[in-house]
Structures are given as C-alpha cells and as structure tokens.
Amino acid sequence: MARRAEDSSPQPAVNNFAAQKMKGGEKLLRPRHVPAGRIALDGSRSRVPNLTKVSRSSPARLAAPVPKSERTIAREAPGIRLTEDRATMHNQKGTSMKSWNQITHYAGFDWARDHHLVVVLDQQGQIVADFQFEHSVEGWKSFGEKTARFGNLAVAIETSQGAAVDQLLQQEYTVYPVNPAAAASYRQRKAPSGTKTDHLDGWSLADALRVDGHGWKPLQPMDELSAQLRLLCRDEVALIEQRTQLVNQLQQALVEYYPAALEAFEDWTNPSTWDFIIEFPTPEALVKARKRRWEKFLHTHRLWRTETAEKRLAIFSQADQFKASAPVTKAKSQLAISLCKLLRTLQQQLDEYRKQIEALFKSHPDHDLFGSLPGAKQVLAPRLLGAIGSDPGRYASLQVLQCIAGTAPISFESGRSAKPKSAGPATNSCAIPFICGPIVFAKPVLGAKPTTGRNAKTG
C-alpha cells in the first residue's frame, strides 16, 4: 500500500462505538476502541487480508443490555437468573388473518366435546346457515363444505384453546375468542328471561361478533415451539395439581391411623416421605424396626439433620403409643401404601415433563430473554414464555398484558363512590390463563394504573 505523505493532515480517529448512529451502508462496529472520532464507513478499512499487526476481535452483540436486578441471591441457588442479559424478543410471523373490513359473514360456534353447533349471519343480521356436526373427520369435512360459500367468514367461540380452536386455526379461519362472562352477557341480551340453548348461544355469539367485533382482536396462532411449550407447561401444572390431591388424601389417611408419621415429617411432597410409608406402613412396623433401621433410612434418604434427628427418633420410638384400632390401621395402611406408590409413579412422569420443558425452552429463540428475568429460573421462565408467546404484536400495549395476567386494577364508580378494585391473581399458574376477550382488547380501562412495587397489594 502507498505510504501517506508526511505533510498531509492525519485522518480523524474512527469511533467504533457509535452503534446508535449507524446507517445502512456502514459496517458493524467493534468493541475495545476509543469512543471518540467518526463512524467507520464502507471501504475505510484496509483490504489486505491477515495483517500481522492487527488482532482479531469478535463482533459486538446487537442486543442492548437489560438492567440487572439488585435482589438478594436466593439461598437455594447460586443465582436468580437462568441466562445472561443478551437477547431481545423475536417477532415471529404467524398466519395472517383477514382484516375486519374483509369479513362478510359471522359465525357463532357453540362447541362441545363430541359435537358442535354453528349459526352464521350475514352483514344485515339474517341467519344464512344453522347446522350441527360431529367432532370427527366427517363432521369437520362437512363443516368446511357448508362454510365454503362464505369466503370471508369470521368465527366467534367461547374459548381460546382446545380441540375445536385447534381445528379452526389449522383450517385458517379467523377466530375471535370470547370470554365466558362476556358470552353470558351477550346471551342475556338476546334472552333476558334466562333461557339457554345451544342455538341461542351460537346466535348470540354470531350477532355479538357482527355488532361489536370491530373492537375485538382475532386469535393469532403461536409458533410451534411456543405452542408446544405452553401445552407442556399446562399439562405439567395439571399433574402437579393431581399430586397435591393425592398428598392431601395421604395426609388424611395418616391422620386416621398414623399421627406419628405426620409429626415426624412436614413436607409430604418429598418422595422420601412416601418411601417412609412404604417401608414402615404402620406404627407397629415402625417400632419393630428399631433405631438402627431408622437411622439408616434417614441417612439413605438424606434426611438426617443434627437439629431434627433426635426428635424424629424419639417420635419413632413412641409411634405405637397413640394409634388407631386394628381394622382402621389395616384398611388405611393399605390406602396409604397405594397412594404412595401412585405418587411415586406420578413424580417420575413429572420429572420427565420437566426434562422435556427445559430442553424445549433451551432451544427456543427467546430463551435468553425470558431466562434473564429476575426470579424466573427453571420453572417460571418456560411458563411465562409459553403463556406470553414470542410475538409481542399480540398485545396492543403493556396494560393489555396486565389485564390478561390479572394484575391490572378494575375501576368501579357508582354515584359518589369511585375506587379501583383488584382483579385478583390469575388462576392459571402460567399467569395468563385466557389470551383474548373483547373486553380486554377494547379501550383501556379508565382510571386503571399499573400495580407495581409498593401499591401492588392495595391496587
């Protein structure tokens, strides 16, 4: 290369940190350089390959860092985040739905387990189709044939999930899910007397979509990874609820014949307690086992604690002093053993679910973003990702997401009284139980303010 003349003016320093001022024709900026100077333009760097005096540097990460939390590190884990702060949300394109101006016919879909009823209205509110079909291959084929003549058809249905919604989305219908409370109000608007029939439900949904649907938001299909993760998390929660029911039944059985076991252990979701009942099913069997087996059990299951060992051993030695009658002991011990074996099997399936969820979450493009949320970690982060999804365009604003999650207050005004009410926590463990609803996606609630920090309890 030609050497620059000695009397020529020096070139200004290159600013390799001016990432926010980059233009379309400018290069990706690199770290470890002085912040002052100009932006490096195309062609401004040497074209000579493998310069010996130049050290290699890695490209700067495109995502801006997320503010770190100052929470205290959890006692049971080395950190409160699953990943580092290095990801942004991927806006994945879903199936495009018909716009409201394109809709010419409105269907009310009253779903059931084995059959469905459909009422179709035109733009003037006249019923142009009214039929029922079975939930089967032939039934859904007939549904497609009967609705084919309505090219621009929108469907209102009283749910946002399930087999019927899945079939409608697969066939690329524009679906408007309706909150059950809103659906009941629409039905009452049509029949104030309280009459309820399948035809009335379908008709009221179709007419509500025709009259009020312009303010509703259609259900957007989720990408495959997010949809699978959501279903796995929901099924995992359902299995956990079943485990809780079995644990409650086990504790009730122990109250009736084995109070010493309840006194010795507190956490009956721990598999070690189920093994205890299987190995020592009755108070008599526990006392007969003697101290050496008690100590071996506690050590084997890692339950030996200096502060609790002596107390537990004392309880074991006196277990048969307060017991039930022989018939009760024989019957309830059999029930307790059966419940413990069921819990063991159920826990194995929960562990398998957890492995699949963690593997799927790790492969998701938004893993780093949700994993970096303070306090999320292994359990909550996948559930949040499955509930919220990977497309932020599904939510018109942050307040919409708050309303769906159940954390936004509800305004209540009557005469001179005006006060916000708390919507209460979401019933679904994923924090967002019902993605949709015309009330949610209409205008924001007047007077509602986000509840964060100190005012979260008071609303």
C-alpha positions as CSV (number, residue, x, y, z in Angstrom):
1,M,0.0,0.0,0.0
2,A,1.2,3.6,-0.6
3,R,2.5,5.4,2.4
4,R,0.7,8.6,3.3
5,A,2.6,11.8,2.7
6,E,4.3,13.2,5.8
7,D,2.9,16.7,5.4
8,S,-0.7,15.6,4.9
9,S,-3.2,16.0,7.7
10,P,-3.9,13.0,9.8
11,Q,-7.2,11.1,9.4
12,P,-9.7,11.6,12.3
13,A,-10.0,8.7,14.7
14,V,-12.6,6.1,14.0
15,N,-15.4,5.9,16.5
16,N,-16.2,2.1,16.8
17,F,-18.8,2.6,19.5
18,A,-21.3,4.8,17.6
19,A,-23.7,1.9,17.1
20,Q,-26.8,4.0,17.5
21,K,-25.7,6.4,14.7
22,M,-25.0,3.6,12.2
23,K,-26.6,3.9,8.7
24,G,-27.5,1.2,6.2
25,G,-24.1,1.4,4.4
26,E,-21.9,1.4,7.5
27,K,-20.1,-1.6,9.0
28,L,-20.9,-3.4,12.2
29,L,-18.9,-1.6,14.9
30,R,-16.4,-3.5,17.1
31,P,-15.6,-3.1,20.8
32,R,-12.2,-2.3,22.5
33,H,-11.6,1.0,20.7
34,V,-11.7,4.7,21.8
35,P,-15.2,6.2,21.8
36,A,-14.1,9.5,20.2
37,G,-14.0,10.1,16.4
38,R,-16.0,9.4,13.3
39,I,-18.1,6.3,12.2
40,A,-16.2,3.8,10.1
41,L,-17.7,3.9,6.5
42,D,-17.6,1.1,3.9
43,G,-14.2,0.9,2.3
44,S,-12.5,2.9,5.0
45,R,-10.6,-0.1,6.4
46,S,-7.6,-1.9,4.9
47,R,-8.5,-4.7,2.4
48,V,-5.2,-6.6,3.0
49,P,-6.1,-10.0,4.5
50,N,-4.5,-11.4,7.7
51,L,-2.5,-8.3,8.8
52,T,0.0,-9.4,11.3
53,K,-0.2,-6.2,13.4
54,V,-4.0,-6.4,13.6
55,S,-5.5,-8.5,16.4
56,R,-8.8,-10.3,15.8
57,S,-11.9,-9.1,17.7
58,S,-15.4,-10.5,18.0
59,P,-18.4,-8.6,16.6
60,A,-20.3,-6.5,19.1
61,R,-23.6,-8.1,20.3
62,L,-26.6,-6.3,18.7
63,A,-28.9,-6.5,21.7
64,A,-28.8,-3.8,24.3
65,P,-28.1,-5.0,27.9
66,V,-31.0,-5.4,30.2
67,P,-30.9,-3.6,33.5
68,K,-29.7,-6.0,36.2
69,S,-31.7,-6.7,39.3
70,E,-30.4,-5.9,42.8
71,R,-32.3,-8.6,44.5
72,T,-30.6,-10.8,47.1
73,I,-29.4,-14.1,45.7
74,A,-31.7,-17.0,46.5
75,R,-30.4,-19.3,49.3
76,E,-31.2,-22.5,47.4
77,A,-29.4,-21.5,44.1
78,P,-26.3,-19.6,43.0
79,G,-28.3,-17.0,41.1
80,I,-31.8,-15.8,40.3
81,R,-31.4,-15.8,36.5
82,L,-31.3,-18.6,34.1
83,T,-29.3,-16.8,31.4
84,E,-27.2,-13.6,30.9
85,D,-28.8,-10.4,29.6
86,R,-28.2,-10.8,25.9
87,A,-31.4,-11.4,24.0
88,T,-34.3,-9.5,22.6
89,M,-37.8,-10.8,21.8
90,H,-38.1,-12.4,18.4
91,N,-41.2,-11.3,16.5
92,Q,-42.1,-14.4,14.6
93,K,-44.5,-14.0,11.7
94,G,-47.7,-16.0,12.2
95,T,-50.6,-16.8,9.8
96,S,-52.1,-13.6,8.5
97,M,-55.8,-13.2,9.5
98,K,-58.4,-11.4,7.5
99,S,-58.9,-7.8,8.4
100,W,-62.3,-6.7,9.8
101,N,-63.2,-4.8,6.6
102,Q,-62.9,-8.1,4.7
103,I,-65.3,-10.0,6.9
104,T,-68.8,-10.5,5.2
105,H,-70.3,-13.3,7.4
106,Y,-70.2,-14.0,11.1
107,A,-70.4,-17.5,12.7
108,G,-71.2,-18.3,16.3
109,F,-69.6,-21.6,17.3
110,D,-71.1,-23.4,20.3
111,W,-68.6,-26.1,21.0
112,A,-68.9,-29.3,23.0
113,R,-66.9,-32.5,23.5
114,D,-68.4,-34.7,20.8
115,H,-70.5,-32.2,18.6
116,H,-70.6,-28.5,17.7
117,L,-73.4,-26.1,16.7
118,V,-72.8,-23.3,14.2
119,V,-75.0,-20.3,13.4
120,V,-73.9,-18.0,10.5
121,L,-75.2,-14.4,10.0
122,D,-74.8,-12.0,7.1
123,Q,-74.0,-8.3,7.5
124,Q,-77.7,-7.5,8.0
125,G,-78.0,-10.0,10.8
126,Q,-80.0,-12.5,8.9
127,I,-79.4,-16.2,9.6
128,V,-78.0,-17.8,6.5
129,A,-76.8,-21.1,7.9
130,D,-77.7,-23.1,11.0
131,F,-76.3,-26.6,11.5
132,Q,-74.8,-29.1,13.9
133,F,-71.9,-31.5,13.2
134,E,-70.0,-34.2,15.0
135,H,-66.4,-33.8,16.2
136,S,-64.9,-36.3,13.8
137,V,-63.2,-36.4,10.4
138,E,-66.5,-36.5,8.6
139,G,-68.0,-33.8,10.8
140,W,-65.2,-31.3,10.2
141,K,-65.3,-32.1,6.5
142,S,-69.0,-31.2,6.4
143,F,-68.3,-28.0,8.3
144,G,-65.8,-27.0,5.7
145,E,-68.2,-27.8,2.8
146,K,-71.1,-25.8,4.4
147,T,-69.0,-22.8,5.2
148,A,-67.1,-22.8,1.8
149,R,-69.6,-20.5,0.2
150,F,-68.9,-17.8,2.9
151,G,-65.5,-16.9,1.7
152,N,-64.8,-14.2,4.3
153,L,-66.1,-15.8,7.4
154,A,-65.1,-15.0,11.0
155,V,-65.9,-17.3,13.9
156,A,-66.7,-16.3,17.5
157,I,-66.2,-19.1,20.1
158,E,-66.3,-19.2,23.9
159,T,-62.8,-20.4,24.4
160,S,-59.2,-19.7,23.3
161,Q,-57.9,-23.2,23.4
162,G,-58.9,-26.8,22.9
163,A,-59.6,-29.2,20.0
164,A,-62.2,-27.0,18.3
165,V,-60.0,-23.9,18.3
166,D,-57.1,-26.0,17.1
167,Q,-59.1,-27.3,14.1
168,L,-60.3,-23.8,13.2
169,L,-56.8,-22.4,13.2
170,Q,-55.5,-25.3,11.2
171,Q,-58.1,-24.6,8.5
172,E,-57.1,-20.9,8.7
173,Y,-60.4,-19.5,9.9
174,T,-60.4,-16.0,11.5
175,V,-61.2,-16.8,15.1
176,Y,-62.4,-14.4,17.8
177,P,-62.4,-16.0,21.2
178,V,-64.9,-14.6,23.7
179,N,-64.6,-14.5,27.5
180,P,-67.3,-16.8,29.1
181,A,-68.5,-13.9,31.2
182,A,-69.0,-11.7,28.1
183,A,-70.7,-14.6,26.3
184,A,-73.2,-15.0,29.1
185,S,-74.0,-11.2,28.9
186,Y,-74.5,-11.4,25.1
187,R,-76.9,-14.4,25.6
188,Q,-78.8,-12.5,28.3
189,R,-79.1,-9.5,25.9
190,K,-80.9,-11.8,23.5
191,A,-83.0,-13.6,26.1
192,P,-83.4,-11.7,29.3
193,S,-85.7,-14.4,30.7
194,G,-82.7,-16.7,31.3
195,T,-83.4,-19.2,28.5
196,K,-80.2,-21.1,27.5
197,T,-80.0,-23.4,24.5
198,D,-77.2,-24.3,22.1
199,H,-78.9,-22.4,19.3
200,L,-79.2,-19.3,21.4
201,D,-75.6,-19.5,22.4
202,G,-74.5,-19.7,18.8
203,W,-76.8,-17.0,17.6
204,S,-75.8,-14.6,20.4
205,L,-72.1,-15.1,19.7
206,A,-72.6,-14.6,16.0
207,D,-74.6,-11.4,16.5
208,A,-72.1,-10.1,19.1
209,L,-69.3,-10.6,16.6
210,R,-71.3,-8.8,13.9
211,V,-72.2,-5.8,16.1
212,D,-69.1,-5.5,18.4
213,G,-66.4,-7.4,16.6
214,H,-64.8,-4.4,15.1
215,G,-63.2,-3.7,18.6
216,W,-62.1,-7.3,19.2
217,K,-58.7,-8.9,18.4
218,P,-58.5,-12.1,16.5
219,L,-56.7,-15.1,17.9
220,Q,-53.2,-15.3,16.4
221,P,-51.7,-18.8,16.0
222,M,-48.5,-19.3,18.0
223,D,-45.3,-20.7,16.5
224,E,-44.8,-24.4,17.0
225,L,-42.1,-24.1,19.7
226,S,-44.2,-21.7,21.9
227,A,-47.4,-23.6,21.4
228,Q,-45.8,-26.9,22.4
229,L,-44.1,-25.3,25.4
230,R,-47.4,-23.8,26.5
231,L,-49.2,-27.1,26.4
232,L,-46.4,-28.9,28.2
233,C,-46.4,-26.4,31.0
234,R,-50.2,-26.5,31.4
235,D,-50.1,-30.3,31.5
236,E,-47.3,-30.2,34.0
237,V,-49.4,-27.9,36.2
238,A,-52.4,-30.2,35.9
239,L,-50.2,-33.2,37.0
240,I,-48.9,-31.1,39.9
241,E,-52.4,-30.4,41.0
242,Q,-53.2,-34.2,40.9
243,R,-50.1,-34.8,43.0
244,T,-51.4,-32.2,45.5
245,Q,-54.8,-34.0,45.7
246,L,-53.0,-37.4,46.3
247,V,-50.9,-35.8,49.0
248,N,-54.0,-34.4,50.7
249,Q,-55.6,-37.8,50.6
250,L,-52.4,-39.4,52.0
251,Q,-52.3,-36.9,54.9
252,Q,-56.0,-37.5,55.7
253,A,-55.3,-41.3,55.8
254,L,-52.4,-40.8,58.2
255,V,-54.5,-38.6,60.5
256,E,-56.8,-41.5,61.0
257,Y,-54.2,-44.2,61.8
258,Y,-50.6,-42.9,61.8
259,P,-50.3,-39.5,63.5
260,A,-46.6,-40.1,64.4
261,A,-45.6,-40.0,60.7
262,L,-47.3,-36.6,60.3
263,E,-45.5,-35.3,63.3
264,A,-42.1,-36.5,62.1
265,F,-42.3,-35.0,58.6
266,E,-43.7,-31.7,57.3
267,D,-43.1,-31.8,53.6
268,W,-45.2,-34.6,52.1
269,T,-44.4,-33.7,48.6
270,N,-40.9,-35.0,49.2
271,P,-40.6,-38.5,47.7
272,S,-38.6,-39.6,50.8
273,T,-41.8,-39.4,52.9
274,W,-43.6,-41.7,50.5
275,D,-40.7,-44.2,50.8
276,F,-41.1,-44.0,54.6
277,I,-44.7,-45.1,54.5
278,I,-43.9,-47.9,52.0
279,E,-41.0,-49.2,54.3
280,F,-42.8,-48.6,57.6
281,P,-46.6,-48.8,56.7
282,T,-47.9,-49.0,60.3
283,P,-46.9,-47.7,63.7
284,E,-46.2,-51.3,64.9
285,A,-43.9,-51.9,61.9
286,L,-42.0,-48.7,62.7
287,V,-41.5,-49.5,66.3
288,K,-40.4,-53.1,65.5
289,A,-37.8,-51.9,63.0
290,R,-35.7,-50.3,65.9
291,K,-33.2,-47.5,65.9
292,R,-30.6,-48.9,63.5
293,R,-33.1,-49.1,60.6
294,W,-34.4,-45.6,61.4
295,E,-31.0,-44.1,61.3
296,K,-30.2,-46.0,58.0
297,F,-33.4,-44.7,56.4
298,L,-32.7,-41.1,57.4
299,H,-29.1,-41.3,56.2
300,T,-30.0,-43.1,52.9
301,H,-32.7,-40.5,52.0
302,R,-30.6,-37.6,53.2
303,L,-33.0,-36.6,55.9
304,W,-30.5,-36.7,58.7
305,R,-30.2,-33.3,60.3
306,T,-28.5,-32.7,63.6
307,E,-31.2,-30.4,64.9
308,T,-34.1,-32.8,64.0
309,A,-32.6,-36.3,64.2
310,E,-33.1,-36.9,67.9
311,K,-36.7,-35.5,67.8
312,R,-37.6,-37.8,64.9
313,L,-36.0,-40.9,66.6
314,A,-38.0,-40.1,69.7
315,I,-41.2,-39.9,67.8
316,F,-40.4,-43.2,66.0
317,S,-39.9,-45.0,69.4
318,Q,-43.3,-43.9,70.7
319,A,-45.3,-44.3,67.5
320,D,-47.4,-47.2,68.8
321,Q,-48.5,-45.4,71.9
322,F,-51.1,-43.4,70.1
323,K,-52.7,-45.4,67.3
324,A,-56.0,-46.4,65.7
325,S,-57.8,-49.7,66.1
326,A,-56.7,-52.7,64.2
327,P,-59.4,-52.6,61.5
328,V,-58.7,-48.9,60.8
329,T,-55.0,-49.5,60.7
330,K,-55.2,-52.4,58.3
331,A,-57.6,-50.6,55.9
332,K,-55.9,-47.1,56.0
333,S,-52.4,-48.5,55.8
334,Q,-53.4,-50.2,52.5
335,L,-54.7,-46.9,51.2
336,A,-51.6,-45.1,52.3
337,I,-49.3,-47.6,50.6
338,S,-51.4,-47.3,47.4
339,L,-51.3,-43.5,47.4
340,C,-47.5,-43.5,48.0
341,K,-47.0,-45.8,45.0
342,L,-49.2,-43.6,42.8
343,L,-47.3,-40.6,44.0
344,R,-44.0,-42.3,43.1
345,T,-45.2,-43.1,39.6
346,L,-46.7,-39.6,39.1
347,Q,-43.4,-38.0,40.3
348,Q,-41.5,-39.9,37.6
349,Q,-43.8,-38.5,34.9
350,L,-43.3,-35.0,36.4
351,D,-39.6,-35.4,36.2
352,E,-39.9,-36.5,32.5
353,Y,-42.1,-33.4,31.8
354,R,-39.5,-31.2,33.5
355,K,-36.8,-32.6,31.2
356,Q,-38.8,-32.0,28.1
357,I,-39.8,-28.5,29.1
358,E,-36.2,-27.5,29.9
359,A,-34.9,-29.0,26.6
360,L,-37.6,-27.2,24.6
361,F,-37.1,-23.9,26.5
362,K,-33.4,-24.1,25.8
363,S,-33.9,-24.5,22.1
364,H,-36.4,-21.6,21.9
365,P,-35.1,-18.3,20.3
366,D,-36.4,-16.3,23.2
367,H,-34.7,-18.5,25.8
368,D,-32.2,-15.8,26.8
369,L,-34.8,-13.1,27.2
370,F,-37.2,-14.9,29.5
371,G,-34.3,-16.7,31.3
372,S,-32.8,-13.3,32.2
373,L,-36.0,-12.2,34.1
374,P,-35.2,-11.8,37.8
375,G,-36.5,-14.7,39.8
376,A,-37.8,-16.7,36.8
377,K,-35.2,-19.5,36.7
378,Q,-36.0,-23.1,35.6
379,V,-39.7,-23.3,36.5
380,L,-41.3,-19.9,35.9
381,A,-39.3,-18.8,32.8
382,P,-40.7,-21.5,30.5
383,R,-44.2,-21.0,31.8
384,L,-44.0,-17.2,31.1
385,L,-42.7,-17.8,27.6
386,G,-45.4,-20.3,26.9
387,A,-48.1,-18.0,28.3
388,I,-47.0,-14.8,26.7
389,G,-45.7,-16.2,23.4
390,S,-42.9,-14.9,21.2
391,D,-44.9,-12.3,19.3
392,P,-45.3,-9.0,21.2
393,G,-47.6,-7.8,18.5
394,R,-50.4,-9.9,20.0
395,Y,-50.7,-7.3,22.7
396,A,-51.7,-3.7,21.9
397,S,-50.0,-2.3,25.0
398,L,-48.4,-3.3,28.3
399,Q,-51.7,-2.6,30.0
400,V,-53.4,-5.2,27.8
401,L,-50.9,-7.8,29.0
402,Q,-51.5,-6.7,32.6
403,C,-55.2,-7.1,32.1
404,I,-54.8,-10.5,30.7
405,A,-52.5,-11.5,33.6
406,G,-55.0,-10.2,36.1
407,T,-52.6,-7.7,37.7
408,A,-54.3,-4.5,36.5
409,P,-56.9,-2.9,38.8
410,I,-60.6,-2.6,37.8
411,S,-62.2,0.8,38.1
412,F,-65.5,0.9,40.0
413,E,-67.7,4.0,40.0
414,S,-71.2,4.4,41.3
415,G,-72.6,7.8,42.3
416,R,-70.1,9.4,44.7
417,S,-68.2,6.2,45.1
418,A,-65.1,5.8,42.9
419,K,-62.5,3.3,43.8
420,P,-60.3,0.8,42.0
421,K,-60.7,-2.9,42.7
422,S,-58.1,-5.6,42.4
423,A,-58.7,-8.1,39.7
424,G,-57.0,-10.7,41.8
425,P,-54.3,-13.1,40.7
426,A,-54.6,-15.2,37.6
427,T,-55.9,-18.7,38.3
428,N,-53.6,-20.3,35.8
429,S,-50.0,-20.9,37.1
430,C,-48.7,-19.6,33.8
431,A,-50.0,-16.2,35.0
432,I,-52.0,-15.6,31.8
433,P,-55.0,-18.1,31.7
434,F,-57.1,-16.6,28.9
435,I,-55.5,-15.0,25.9
436,C,-58.3,-13.0,24.3
437,G,-61.6,-11.4,25.1
438,P,-63.4,-8.4,23.5
439,I,-63.4,-6.6,26.8
440,V,-59.6,-6.9,27.3
441,F,-58.7,-5.8,23.8
442,A,-61.2,-2.9,23.6
443,K,-60.3,0.6,25.0
444,P,-58.2,0.6,28.2
445,V,-60.0,0.7,31.5
446,L,-60.4,4.3,32.6
447,G,-58.6,5.1,35.8
448,A,-56.6,1.9,35.8
449,K,-53.0,2.2,36.8
450,P,-50.2,-0.4,36.7
451,T,-49.7,-2.1,40.1
452,T,-46.0,-2.4,40.8
453,G,-43.9,-2.3,43.8
454,R,-45.5,-0.9,47.0
455,N,-49.0,-0.4,45.7
456,A,-49.4,-3.9,44.3
457,K,-51.3,-5.1,47.3
458,T,-53.6,-2.1,47.6
459,G,-54.4,-1.9,43.8
